[in-house]
Amino acid sequence: MLQIPNRFLSLLAVGMGLILIPSCDFMDKSAKTNQSVAEKKENLIFQESLGFNLEEQFQFCEEQLKKSAAGHTDYNTHPRLIESGDTHWEMPKNDVLVWTVGFYPGILWQMYDITHKEYWKEEALKRTLPLEPYKYNKEHHDIGFMMYCSYGQAYRLTGKKEYRDVLIQSAKSLITRFNPKVGTIKSWSNELHPQWKEHITIIDNMLNLELLFWASKETGDPVYRDIAVKHAETTMANHFRDDFSCYHVVEYDENTGAVRNKNTSQGYADESVWARGQAWAVYGYSMVYRETGDPKFLDFAKKVSERYIAGLPEDYIPYWDFSLTGKKGESRDASAAAIAASGLIELSSLVKTTELQKRYRAAADAILNSLASPAYSAKNVNDAFLLHSTGAKPQGNEIDVALIYADYYYLEALRRRKSLSEKS
């Protein structure tokens, strides 16, 4: 059974922006133990509230971007991470195998969208156009991250046909990795990940489906949408435990579609709950429901989101693996928090009841309040937006660092939150 974190039962945290007031039933320990999650939710009153000024946070992000843009003049590289104690981004070479190349241009496009300043459009183009050759990438599933975060933003904001053409070719490349016998897009190559012998799918792949939904709408060809839906359905069936936490990696028999193994590569253990993986699920299934309108995906988005919320510590920023929550010396993952916040804001706009709208918006606000606080903000520390992300701790990489995709989804979450405020 999912457990609502203890702080939800007694929290009056106006400063954090989330007010949760329990009924008297929660004062009874036995009642608390026996109540179902659904009953608990009925007894909670939510009030969403940001503890910071959105416009001031956009200004902060713009000032940080000015610093990083000045230092990023080799457009065949991209900002990836800032080690703890360092000031500036490490900038590895762009490469077909590097999944993070699209995030920095995507951040610049978002800043152009926020400010309408031609300067940011020009800076975004300088970093976007060198990625065009990757539209033919068939080596892995990350072409969605690489091209939709960059060229997708470019096309959304300019409407230029040449950017549309790049995206359509990217979608064509992505669907070559779909195995109809399995029902998913193959994520990783076995050459790079030899511990798995056959068809590998990771939970991260859910976000690449957005490129396919877009391609179907643009071209009128249902094949992209059909593959995206089938992938989401197969992942829903095989990637999740009974409590709606997810595995990172599922290996399938490439000829029969049978599940061979369920593993977790970037989390603590195969049966632990890797925080960023759960955040990908929150974001991914909310997006799939938005694109399909199929209620089964909305129901599933709510379930994986409840599992994510249930695992959060006191400050709403997860440990890199939920199974290590509270363990001394374990690092947090602000990137998971930013992804989940963006997904929860979208989910709040999709659910049907006012109660759930408030619930998910309040959860997102609590996360954003922490991310904007001095504990996680990179203000006066380095050139990023956020501190304290964890990329791949079991592999010894990117531990307690600034990560470019944390910044991308943080800025997206802020933009989505502003849009909600303007609609309400």
Secondary structure, DSSP 4 states (H G I P E B T S, - for coil): -----GGGGT-EEGGGTEEEE--GGGGSHHHHHH--HHHHHHT-EEEE--SS-HHHHHHHHHHHHHHHHHH---TTB---EE-TT--S-B-PBP-TT-TTTTHHHHHHHHHHHHH--HHHHHHHHHHHGGGGGGGG--SSTTHIIIIITTHHHHHHHH--HHHHHHHHHHHHHHHTTEETTTTEE--S-TTT-TT--SEEEEGGGGGGHHHHHHHHHHH--HHHHHHHHHHHHHHHHHSB-TTS-B-SEEEE-TTT--EEEEE-SSSSSTTS-BHHHHHHHHHHHHHHHHHH--HHHHHHHHHHHHHHHHT--TTS--BSBGGGTT-TT--B-HHHHHHHHHHHHHHHHH-SSHHHHHHHHHHHHHHHHHHTSTTTB-TTT-SSSB--B-SBGGGTBS-SBEEHHHHHHHHHHHHHHHHHHHH-
